């Protein structure tokens, strides 16, 4: 239902104020984004607000209020009936250098190490394939009910949550019509479709984005988080990847116990031999990238791609406190691959979220 004339004018005044430099409180931002998400303002006013707010550079308090609105009004939820940590591994996309999809196989490896993973993702943002494209190629039905994902999480220790499934009408409507950057580009990877998710590894397409996302996660109550921005030796540091890099240093912003710190890591910190970027570069199609994932899961353990996946799995294990440090986490990830546990975890995921699941397991 459209707002009253008084509400329309009030929103218009807010747009003008933001354009002039006004900074909203968290509550004010929550209400403004609520009106956008619920389509309570004309599209012209919605677009003007989103553009003005992003161009003025949103504050952490404002972005936290916007996150509150997305979480309250537009995020369908699954429930983890699990004691202990529940992790998520995701990247922002939009990174300058395009790699093999890493967070998807890393999630399978992490789950094989015994850490439950509620992994979210979406179709490609930039490049060849996003997590949804990869999991679909591997046999996951993106149209399966969220009930299937919830059961998979609770019984198999892993689920895949496509943004197409858990983000409801507001997000879908806005993303379909926008062709410009807004706060949603930052907030999308921070959504929490599993309310029990309390630790996350979230790669960033630029160093400053890591700082912003971690500060928002602190505000919204995440207990521990890591945000890597990976670099490649021999390339401009501004051209990086939204993962821990086996090709050069990685800048990490870490949230733990309410405190934020920044540091740098090298592949050697994970017990990994550095590799050339070409060894982990994206293929030409989602199917090709999915096949690269399968090759590692099915036995190609001594490869740069396997190192890449294990490094990022290690980060999740460290973030959740399952591994004491990155080197130990990498060793655990390698064992999960070598014993076939990670490959079996994919089989379990497909059992619950494959094409047959909605008519059998989740009926």
HUBELWO-V55501 format. One record per residue. N is the residue number from 0. SS is DSSP state (H for helix, E for strand, C for the rest). Layout:
BEGIN
n=[N/N]
ss=[SS/SS]
END
This chain:
BEGIN
n=[0/1/2/3/4/5/6/7/8/9/10/11/12/13/14/15/16/17/18/19/20/21/22/23/24/25/26/27/28/29/30/31/32/33/34/35/36/37/38/39/40/41/42/43/44/45/46/47/48/49/50/51/52/53/54/55/56/57/58/59/60/61/62/63/64/65/66/67/68/69/70/71/72/73/74/75/76/77/78/79/80/81/82/83/84/85/86/87/88/89/90/91/92/93/94/95/96/97/98/99/100/101/102/103/104/105/106/107/108/109/110/111/112/113/114/115/116/117/118/119/120/121/122/123/124/125/126/127/128/129/130/131/132/133/134/135/136/137/138/139/140/141/142/143/144/145/146/147/148/149/150/151/152/153/154/155/156/157/158/159/160/161/162/163/164/165/166/167/168/169/170/171/172/173/174/175/176/177/178/179/180/181/182/183/184/185/186/187/188/189/190/191/192/193/194/195/196/197/198/199/200/201/202/203/204/205/206/207/208/209/210/211/212/213/214/215/216/217/218/219/220/221/222/223/224/225/226/227/228/229/230/231/232/233/234/235/236/237/238/239/240/241/242/243/244/245/246/247/248/249/250/251/252/253/254/255/256/257/258/259/260/261/262/263/264/265/266/267/268/269/270/271/272/273/274/275/276/277/278/279/280/281/282/283/284/285/286/287/288/289/290/291/292/293/294/295/296/297/298/299/300/301/302/303/304/305/306/307/308/309/310/311/312/313/314/315/316/317/318/319/320/321/322/323/324/325/326/327/328/329/330/331/332/333/334/335/336/337/338/339/340/341/342/343/344/345/346/347/348/349/350/351/352/353/354/355/356/357/358/359/360/361/362]
ss=[C/C/C/C/H/H/H/H/H/H/H/H/H/H/H/H/H/H/H/C/C/C/C/C/C/H/H/H/H/H/H/H/H/H/H/H/H/C/C/C/C/C/H/H/H/H/H/H/H/H/H/H/H/H/H/C/C/C/C/H/H/H/H/H/H/H/H/H/H/H/H/H/H/C/E/C/C/E/C/C/C/C/C/C/C/C/E/E/E/E/E/C/C/C/C/C/C/C/E/C/C/C/H/H/H/H/H/H/H/H/H/H/C/C/C/C/E/E/E/E/E/C/C/C/C/C/C/C/C/C/H/H/H/H/H/H/H/H/C/E/C/C/C/C/C/H/H/H/H/H/H/H/H/H/H/H/C/E/E/E/E/E/H/H/H/H/E/C/H/H/H/H/H/H/H/H/H/C/C/C/C/C/H/H/H/H/H/H/H/H/C/C/C/E/C/C/C/C/E/E/E/E/E/C/C/C/H/H/H/H/H/H/H/H/H/H/H/H/H/C/C/C/C/E/E/E/E/E/E/E/C/C/C/C/C/C/C/C/C/C/E/C/C/C/C/C/C/C/C/E/E/E/E/E/E/E/C/C/E/E/E/E/E/E/E/C/H/H/H/H/C/C/C/C/C/C/H/H/H/C/E/C/C/C/C/H/H/H/H/H/H/H/H/H/H/H/H/C/C/C/C/C/C/H/H/H/H/H/H/H/H/H/H/H/H/H/H/H/H/C/C/C/C/C/C/H/H/H/H/H/H/H/H/H/H/H/H/H/C/C/H/H/H/H/H/H/H/H/H/H/H/H/H/E/C/C/H/H/H/C/C/C/C]
END
